[in-house]
């Protein structure tokens, strides 16, 4: 059953996570969204868990040959994570993608400033971190983000999405402690297929959402 929009998906996802919280299984929670699409979903989760909300910005790496196909992802200043099979199929090497990575890194830092300003990234050390996106297709950005977070010492790391490819969801498993995925259709061609409204999320909506949470923190 498709979700009406990202807010509806977040409400459904929150119901599952609240069950854990009510059993005392989620302590000292920090909710992090992968923007842009993950923010409306994560806002519902954070609100239901009475947890702080922030963003972890990641960028996909693609090529001019296939601009809509992700072959890698970056988070913060970490080295790029590549889909080695895709690189081989396109006869590409990492050194040929330096300009692409540099451009995406600049855009990543620009978005960090737009969303967070000078406010630092919240510490994840010793916390239960719930990383939220609107879905898992290739899983590249989620994997890069989870690896980044793992190195910063969370007590527990959870990936939470409304919908995901079964194969990708299984592959994400070793990168975190738990995966919550409400729907795993056998053939998922695009995350947007599972939303009636999958419109773009404007930067103003993201900044307004974050300001609302930080104003009540």
MOVEN-V501535 format. One record per backbone hydrogen bond with DSSP energy under -0.5 kcal/mol. NH is the residue of the N-H (numbers start at 1). CO is the residue of the C=O. If there is no record, write none. Layout:
<<NH | CO> <NH | CO>>
This chain:
<<3 | 194> <9 | 5> <10 | 6> <11 | 7> <12 | 8> <13 | 9> <14 | 10> <15 | 11> <16 | 12> <17 | 13> <18 | 14> <19 | 15> <20 | 16> <21 | 17> <22 | 18> <23 | 19> <24 | 21> <25 | 20> <27 | 25> <30 | 128> <31 | 52> <32 | 30> <32 | 130> <33 | 54> <34 | 132> <35 | 33> <38 | 34> <39 | 36> <40 | 36> <41 | 37> <42 | 38> <43 | 39> <44 | 40> <45 | 41> <46 | 42> <47 | 43> <48 | 44> <49 | 45> <50 | 46> <50 | 47> <51 | 46> <52 | 29> <54 | 31> <56 | 33> <59 | 74> <61 | 72> <62 | 60> <63 | 66> <67 | 64> <69 | 66> <70 | 68> <71 | 61> <72 | 61> <73 | 81> <74 | 59> <76 | 57> <78 | 75> <81 | 73> <82 | 80> <83 | 71> <84 | 82> <87 | 83> <88 | 84> <89 | 85> <90 | 86> <91 | 88> <92 | 87> <96 | 93> <97 | 94> <98 | 95> <101 | 97> <102 | 98> <103 | 99> <104 | 100> <105 | 101> <106 | 102> <107 | 103> <108 | 104> <109 | 105> <110 | 106> <111 | 107> <112 | 108> <113 | 109> <114 | 110> <115 | 111> <116 | 112> <117 | 112> <117 | 113> <119 | 116> <126 | 153> <127 | 124> <128 | 27> <128 | 28> <129 | 127> <129 | 156> <130 | 30> <130 | 128> <131 | 129> <131 | 158> <132 | 32> <132 | 130> <133 | 160> <136 | 163> <137 | 135> <143 | 139> <144 | 140> <145 | 141> <146 | 142> <147 | 143> <148 | 144> <149 | 145> <150 | 146> <151 | 147> <152 | 149> <153 | 150> <154 | 149> <155 | 127> <156 | 127> <158 | 129> <159 | 178> <160 | 131> <160 | 158> <161 | 180> <162 | 133> <164 | 183> <165 | 136> <166 | 185> <169 | 165> <170 | 166> <171 | 167> <172 | 168> <173 | 169> <175 | 172> <176 | 173> <177 | 157> <178 | 157> <180 | 159> <181 | 179> <182 | 161> <183 | 162> <188 | 186> <189 | 187> <193 | 190> <194 | 191> <195 | 192> <196 | 3> <197 | 4> <198 | 196> <202 | 200> <206 | 202> <207 | 203> <208 | 204> <209 | 205> <210 | 206> <211 | 207> <212 | 208> <213 | 209> <214 | 210> <215 | 211> <216 | 212>>
